[in-house]
């Protein structure tokens, strides 16, 4: 967001008065520019609020459900919030990098007055071409998934060419 937008957003379109020599259309254009700046600022702050709420929800979830594993390891500073992608039906979410290409992703689903937290561990596949996921619902499952992804993860994307079932796609012109 640039300084001009910020400056325009502080103005009220109704206070724009015609300047002598300006046409009514010039005045309307000034009002429209201020209105657009208001809309842009509103959208920006709504997106920022979604990001912050996603981080708060992720941090709160791990502190209360994984208090001896992820709870003390991750703080809210580790999380990056992402706004909702309404056109794709995706809720706001947050992700934290755990190191070595491994991530934890959190999303909170709201339906029928109920809230359901979903935490997904995402790690590189040994084949080096894809990622695997595990849904650690408990601390024991999280620790099992971290130590042995071959026993718990499910395919994430692609076809089944990978011997580890990560779902990676191997280009036909490159040997494994």
CORKA-V430514 format. One record per backbone hydrogen bond with DSSP energy under -1.0 kcal/mol. CO is the residue of the C=O (numbers start at 1). NH is the residue of the N-H. If there is no record, write none. Layout:
co=CO nh=NH
co=CO nh=NH
//
This chain:
co=2 nh=6
co=3 nh=7
co=4 nh=8
co=5 nh=9
co=8 nh=11
co=12 nh=15
co=13 nh=16
co=19 nh=22
co=23 nh=27
co=24 nh=28
co=25 nh=29
co=26 nh=30
co=27 nh=31
co=28 nh=32
co=29 nh=33
co=30 nh=34
co=31 nh=35
co=32 nh=36
co=33 nh=37
co=34 nh=38
co=35 nh=39
co=36 nh=40
co=37 nh=41
co=38 nh=42
co=39 nh=43
co=40 nh=44
co=41 nh=45
co=42 nh=46
co=43 nh=47
co=44 nh=48
co=45 nh=49
co=46 nh=50
co=47 nh=51
co=48 nh=52
co=49 nh=53
co=50 nh=54
co=51 nh=55
co=52 nh=56
co=53 nh=57
co=54 nh=58
co=55 nh=59
co=56 nh=60
co=57 nh=61
co=58 nh=62
co=59 nh=63
co=60 nh=64
co=61 nh=65
co=62 nh=66
co=66 nh=71
co=70 nh=74
co=75 nh=78
co=80 nh=95
co=82 nh=93
co=85 nh=88
co=85 nh=90
co=86 nh=89
co=90 nh=85
co=93 nh=82
co=94 nh=106
co=95 nh=80
co=96 nh=104
co=99 nh=102
co=102 nh=98
co=103 nh=122
co=104 nh=96
co=105 nh=120
co=106 nh=94
co=107 nh=118
co=109 nh=116
co=111 nh=114
co=114 nh=111
co=116 nh=109
co=118 nh=107
co=120 nh=105
co=121 nh=134
co=122 nh=103
co=123 nh=132
co=125 nh=128
co=130 nh=125
co=132 nh=123
co=133 nh=154
co=134 nh=121
co=138 nh=142
co=139 nh=143
co=140 nh=144
co=141 nh=145
co=142 nh=146
co=143 nh=147
co=144 nh=148
co=148 nh=151
co=149 nh=153
co=154 nh=133
co=162 nh=165
co=166 nh=156
co=171 nh=174
//
